[in-house]
Amino acid sequence: GAVDLEYDLVVLGAGPGGYSAAFRAADLGLRTAIVERYATLGGVCLNVGCIPSKALLHVAAVIEEAEHVDKAGIVFAKPSVDVDALRKHKDGVIGKLTGGLAGMAKARKVDVLHGYGSFLDPYHLEIEETSGNRQDKSGAKQVVKFKQCIIAAGSAAVHLPFLPRDPRIVDSTGALELRQVPGKMLVIGGGIIGLEMATVYSALGARIDVVEMLDRLMQGPDADAVKVWEKQNAQRFDKIMLKTRTVAVEAREDGLYVSFEGENAPPGPVRYDMILQSAGRSPNGGKIGAEKAGVIIGERGFIPVDAQMRTNVAHIFAIGDVVGQPMLAHKAVHEGHVAAEVAAGEAQGKAELARSAFDATVIPGVAYTHPEVAWVGYTEAQAKAEGKKVETAKFPWAASGRAIANGAEYGFTKLVFDAETHRVIGGTLVGPSAGDMIGEVCLAIEMGADAVDIGKTIHPHPTLGETVGMAAELAHGSCTDLP
Ligand code: FAD
């Protein structure tokens, strides 16, 4: 058919990977378009992921802080929750950010083509119009020609096949819609997304059970940190059922009756008002007609790429959730920048730019729960499993003045060092603002810093952040006397 539009670069998907890639490419001089099926830019992260969840977690933290200052002699009345107003607040946060992105696209002259994109061949995408966020295809189609393309199609929540279709059974997107605060809620999957949503709903008043197939909650961080987390969250949950699976759900008018199997399974069906399924996400690689472009889709829908984010088809790149774990926004953004730089470098014959590559040593992970857990690089257990000789230094926050002042003396900061070079190769923090502090450990690892470098860096006192310096000082055998 006829070509309606033509670009140097077309980016398929406007999540953090896609918009970062498109903006970088436009800044570098490529005529760029983004194809997005939803009405707003920002993808999962801004619309139904990172940002709305953090808006709600902030509110949850305020509620819980207020409850805890009774120890300091301050007693607030029980909060009354206006769910409609809270939903509006959350949507307002999203709107500010997605609106900002639209403005940035316009300023850079990046065209946003709304519709569902799929490949016709290695140089053309067909875009079928969609309306709103419902993904209803209205039929109107246009064909876009590109010299280079970046696939940034992201991922979607896995839906367990045995769950009935019922408005009381939601995935993270449904949970973030905040339609109701249930009396009793089951969270299927004890990963970060499930535990973040459990934190929100419990702060709003729901009673919560968590069921997890594996033998622990949160697979990423150091097991010590998870232990601290579990202790701090003991009151939040009625039951945490590890090594247990849901096997059947019966939807009745008076509730959802769930049957379990496994080590901690209750004997009979249990009644819930709402179920959140957060049992993982799967990449959207299989849904974009990639085969017509000759792009190989690998195991479980992930698209294999090289360090320059190229697929097997040299002028087609892929980035973000669609290329593999960890499925995190900051990974997608960095990959997006690499793909855009390589694409621009090739198009303009700029060899140095074209050599850009994704070479991060580490990618941090954070659970924005209460308390937060943040980790990066090696845990002690991973290092041991690989036969790596390491030293660890753990600074308990019970020895931090600021942590005590803030009521966070349960937290800790732990660093993992290579036993021979004394370079830091990993770190874990558990406690409030852990996610804000892990960046220092990331920088230390990327810069090849050792224990002395970190320990001799003057951190402001009294801060939670200085526990990173204090842990490093423990490792190199001296410690300041500051509490
Ligand atoms: P996505 O954000 O998934 O964007 C892909 C975009 O492509 C979507 O907008 C989609 O509509 C569009 N698209 C796909 N196929 C087509 C097509 N054929 N045609 C047109 N458009 C298409 N990560 C963090 O780092 N920190 C967090 O705190 C965090 N919290 C999260 C909380 C939740 C509840 C969830 C679900 C995820 C969270 N994540 C978080 C993960 C993060 O959202 C993803 O890693 C990130 O959004 C991936 O970015 P991406 O650009 O690869 O894809």
Residues whose N, C-alpha, C, O or C-beta is under 5 A from the ligand:
A	BS01	FAD	L12 G13 A14 G15 P16 G17 G18 V35 E36 R37 Y38 G42 G43 V44 C45 V48 G49 C50 S53 G115 Y116 G117 A152 A153 G154 S155 S172 I193 N284 K287 I288 I319 G320 D321 V322 M327 L328 A329 H330 A332
